[in-house]
């Protein structure tokens, strides 16, 4: 589970966590801020099946409002997590 945060327009917000897929290596972590319609992928070179993958995502909000960040991993077989993790957060002026 991701930690809930409050942010301010123009100020960087950093989210972090870890991913694992038991006996498969994680080759990428994907992030979405539009409900999963589009995903931004970040490769995880050197990941192995016997270690957790630590990830970090920085977001600089341009507008105030309510947001939801979704995060999912992709394993070495190209399979994305069936249920992404997510966190809702508020950005103020």
BELLIN-V82942 format. One record per pair of residues at least 24 apart in sequence whose C-alpha atoms are under 6 Angstrom apart, sorted by sequence separation. I is the first residue (numbers start at 1). J is the second residue. If there is no record, write none. Layout:
BEGIN
I_J + I_J
END
This chain:
BEGIN
25_49 + 66_90 + 24_49 + 65_90 + 23_49 + 65_91 + 64_91 + 64_92 + 64_93 + 20_52 + 19_52 + 19_53 + 18_53 + 33_68 + 18_54 + 33_69 + 17_54 + 18_55 + 32_69 + 17_55 + 32_70 + 16_55 + 31_70 + 16_56 + 31_71 + 15_56 + 30_71 + 15_57 + 30_72 + 14_57 + 29_72 + 14_58 + 29_73 + 13_58 + 28_73 + 13_59 + 28_74 + 12_59 + 27_74 + 12_60 + 26_74 + 27_75 + 11_60 + 26_75 + 27_76 + 10_60 + 25_75 + 10_61 + 25_76 + 9_61 + 10_62 + 9_62 + 9_63 + 6_89 + 8_91 + 5_89 + 6_90 + 7_91 + 8_92 + 9_93 + 2_87 + 6_91 + 8_93
END
